[in-house]
Amino acid sequence: MDLRSCVPQDKFDLAAIPRARAAGFPAINPILPELLEWLQDINYPVAGQMVELLSGSGSEIVPHIRRVLVSDDSIWKYWVLSRLCSRLAPAVLVQLIPDITRLADQPSEDDMADEVDVEARSLLASL
């Protein structure tokens, strides 16, 4: 299977999700960064199904989530924390505790404006 066919081509490309699900992990690990990009706006039609798919990943997603959590895109951080991280397996989520703690304790102004710090504290409280 061509992994490119597992990456949505636009926000309405719902057919890519079942292809990615069929390929499964670890086959789709090389395209995790591209798949994670579809969580930049949770209102995209593909976003909800992408959360379901990515929440089944293992530790291989951690470095890609870390890249989001250190980015300047506070909205993306918020969606990743609130929708994806909250559904990850505890063994995966625990690897992100230092990153989530940093966002809770030392948020940027943009992170505070978009309530990333609030979501980070909520996620930490749920552990």
PyMOL commands that set and color helices and strands:
alter all, ss='L'
color gray80, all
select helices_A, chain A and resi 3-6+16-23+29-39+47-54+59-69+74-87+90-105+109-113+116-125
alter helices_A, ss='H'
color red, helices_A
deselect
rebuild
show_as cartoon
